[in-house]
């Protein structure tokens, strides 16, 4: 059984798709691309797909990850191309690698987010960021399936900064851009929780909903202060070792008719 790890995006209007919507679209793409999926055992077998730390509905993302198990080997890049062609524009499959290491989910320990605050002056956002970072704790409330929950957002935030104004905004319109690096703790601290924290400590309240995009997720490197590529260990393992016999045979096999 071969395992392939994929990176995909949620762009444009497709950021409003729920995780369940994406699952349905992805399973349709698997069928259209004639992917030889491995299936679970039991009375209701289903494709062996493992999703990891999906972004909240309404947020965009350049760095979502999943893993699939195949019953027959395929070249990762060819498989990526077939799946990408079968997905809606905006849900794009942008990277694929054969899994040569364990624990993909264990390598998703932090995320980099960009928050676009239309209607907020950059100087106002910078003052709010300074107040947030100066606080020892910033408690917020969020409604969960078990009711209202209060938790600290400050401890999960590695860095938060206000960037220069967006270059694509109208000259008569204020717009602040925040760059956020947050650890994946329990309970999970989401970008909207940080925005609630900014409102609590500095009364920062954007007049319109913020546009939020995940730029990266992976292991947080304490030394460099960056979030690393979670697929890098698999790429390095593939480079260090020859392809498996099954993958080599698949690469030599003649291509069948186009789907």
C-alpha positions in Angstrom: 0.0 0.0 0.0 1.4 3.4 -1.0 0.7 6.6 0.9 0.6 10.0 -0.7 0.6 13.3 1.1 -1.1 16.3 -0.6 -1.1 20.0 0.0 -4.1 21.9 -1.2 -5.6 25.4 -1.0 -8.9 27.2 -0.3 -9.0 30.4 -2.3 -11.5 33.0 -3.3 -15.1 32.1 -2.7 -14.1 28.5 -2.0 -12.9 29.7 1.4 -16.5 29.5 2.5 -16.7 25.8 1.9 -16.9 23.7 5.0 -14.6 20.7 5.7 -17.5 18.4 4.8 -18.0 20.2 1.5 -14.3 19.7 0.7 -14.5 16.0 1.6 -17.3 15.5 -0.8 -15.5 17.4 -3.6 -12.3 15.5 -3.0 -14.0 12.1 -3.0 -15.6 13.0 -6.4 -12.2 14.0 -7.7 -10.8 10.6 -6.6 -13.5 8.9 -8.7 -13.1 11.1 -11.7 -9.3 10.7 -11.7 -9.7 6.9 -11.3 -7.4 6.8 -8.3 -6.9 3.2 -7.0 -7.8 4.0 -3.5 -7.4 1.6 -0.5 -10.5 1.2 1.5 -11.2 0.6 5.2 -12.5 -2.7 6.4 -16.0 -3.3 7.9 -19.6 -3.1 6.7 -19.3 0.3 5.2 -15.9 0.6 3.6 -14.7 4.1 2.7 -11.6 5.6 1.0 -8.6 5.8 3.3 -8.2 9.5 3.5 -6.7 11.3 6.6 -7.3 15.0 7.0 -5.1 17.1 9.2 -6.1 20.3 11.0 -8.5 21.8 8.5 -8.9 25.6 8.5 -12.1 27.0 9.8 -15.0 27.7 7.4 -14.7 31.2 6.0 -10.9 31.4 6.1 -8.7 31.0 3.1 -5.6 28.8 3.1 -2.5 28.1 1.1 -1.5 25.2 3.3 -4.0 22.4 4.0 -2.8 18.8 4.2 -4.2 15.3 3.8 -2.9 11.8 3.2 -4.4 9.1 1.0 -3.6 5.4 0.9 -3.5 3.7 -2.6 -4.1 0.0 -3.4 -1.8 0.4 -6.4 1.2 2.7 -6.9 1.1 6.0 -8.7 3.6 8.7 -9.4 2.8 11.5 -6.9 3.2 14.4 -9.4 1.0 12.7 -12.1 -1.6 11.9 -9.4 -1.5 15.5 -8.2 -2.1 16.8 -11.8 -5.1 14.5 -12.3 -6.7 15.4 -9.0 -6.1 19.1 -9.5 -7.9 18.9 -12.9 -10.8 17.2 -11.2 -11.2 19.7 -8.3 -13.1 23.1 -8.5 -11.0 26.1 -9.1 -10.0 27.5 -5.7 -9.6 24.0 -4.2 -6.3 23.4 -5.8 -3.9 20.5 -5.2 -0.5 22.2 -5.3 1.9 19.6 -3.9 2.3 15.8 -3.6 4.9 13.6 -2.1 5.1 9.9 -1.3 5.0 9.4 2.4 8.3 8.0 3.6 8.1 9.1 7.2 5.4 8.8 10.0 3.5 11.4 11.8 2.3 14.1 9.4 -0.2 15.4 11.9 2.5 15.6 14.6 4.4 18.0 12.3 1.5 20.5 12.1 2.2 22.4 15.4 1.9 26.0 14.3 0.3 28.2 11.6 1.1 31.5 9.9 -2.0 33.6 9.3 -2.6 36.9 7.4 -5.5 39.0 8.6 -6.7 41.8 6.4 -8.6 44.5 8.4 -10.4 46.7 5.9 -11.6 50.0 7.5 -8.8 49.9 10.1 -5.9 52.4 10.0 -2.4 50.7 10.2 -1.5 52.9 13.2 -4.6 51.9 15.1 -3.8 48.2 14.4 -0.2 48.6 15.5 -1.3 50.1 18.8 -3.7 47.2 19.4 -1.0 44.7 18.6 1.4 46.4 21.1 -1.3 46.2 23.8 -2.0 42.5 23.0 1.7 41.5 23.2 2.2 43.4 26.4 -0.6 41.5 28.2 0.3 38.4 30.1 -3.1 36.8 29.4 -5.9 37.8 27.0 -9.0 35.9 27.8 -11.8 35.5 25.3 -15.0 33.6 25.0 -16.2 31.3 22.2 -19.4 29.3 21.9 -18.7 25.6 21.4 -21.0 22.5 21.2 -20.7 22.3 24.9 -21.6 25.9 25.5 -19.7 29.1 26.1 -16.0 28.6 26.9 -13.4 31.1 28.2 -9.8 30.6 27.4 -6.5 32.5 27.1 -5.4 33.5 23.5 -2.1 35.2 24.5 -0.2 32.0 25.4 -0.7 30.4 21.9 0.5 33.5 20.0 4.2 33.2 19.0 4.3 36.5 17.1 1.9 39.2 15.9 2.8 42.2 13.9 1.2 44.9 11.8 2.6 45.1 8.3 2.7 48.1 5.9 -0.5 49.1 4.2 -1.8 46.8 1.5 -0.8 48.2 -1.9 -4.0 47.2 -3.6 -6.3 49.3 -1.4 -8.0 52.5 -2.6 -6.2 55.6 -1.5 -9.3 56.8 0.4 -9.8 53.5 2.2 -8.0 52.4 5.4 -6.7 48.9 5.6 -4.4 47.1 8.1 -2.6 43.8 7.5 -1.6 41.6 10.5 0.8 38.7 10.4 0.1 36.1 13.1 2.0 33.0 14.1 0.1 30.8 16.5 0.8 27.4 18.1 -1.7 24.6 17.8 -2.7 24.1 21.5 -5.7 22.7 23.2 -8.1 24.4 23.1 -7.2 25.6 19.6 -6.7 29.4 19.2 -8.0 30.6 15.9 -7.5 33.9 14.2 -11.0 35.1 15.1 -10.1 34.4 18.8 -7.0 36.7 18.4 -9.3 39.4 16.8 -11.6 39.0 19.8 -8.5 39.5 22.0 -7.5 42.6 20.2 -11.0 43.9 20.8 -10.8 43.1 24.5 -7.4 44.8 25.1 -7.5 47.7 22.7 -11.2 48.0 21.5 -10.1 47.2 17.9 -13.3 46.4 16.0 -13.0 46.3 12.2 -16.2 47.7 10.6 -16.4 44.8 8.1 -15.5 41.1 8.5 -11.8 40.4 8.3 -10.3 38.4 5.4 -8.2 35.7 6.9 -5.7 33.4 5.1 -3.5 30.7 6.4 -0.1 31.1 4.6 1.7 28.1 6.1 1.5 25.4 8.8 4.1 23.0 10.1 6.7 22.6 12.8 7.7 25.8 14.6 11.5 26.2 14.6 12.4 27.9 17.8 15.9 28.9 16.5 14.8 30.6 13.3 11.3 31.6 14.5 9.8 30.2 11.3 7.2 27.5 10.5 8.8 24.8 8.4 7.4 22.7 5.5 5.8 19.5 6.9 6.4 17.6 3.7 10.2 18.4 3.7 11.1 15.2 5.6 9.4 13.1 3.0 11.1 14.8 0.1 14.4 14.4 1.8 13.7 10.7 2.3 12.8 10.2 -1.3 15.9 12.0 -2.4 18.1 10.0 -0.1 16.7 6.6 -1.2 15.7 5.2 -4.6 12.0 4.9 -5.4 10.2 1.9 -4.2 10.0 -1.0 -6.7 6.2 -0.4 -7.1 6.7 3.3 -7.9 9.5 2.6 -10.3 7.4 0.1 -12.2 4.5 2.6 -12.3 6.9 5.3 -13.8 7.9 2.9 -16.6 4.4 1.7 -17.4 2.9 3.2 -20.5 0.2 5.8 -19.9 -3.4 4.8 -20.5 -6.0 6.8 -22.3 -6.9 10.1 -20.9 -9.8 10.1 -18.4 
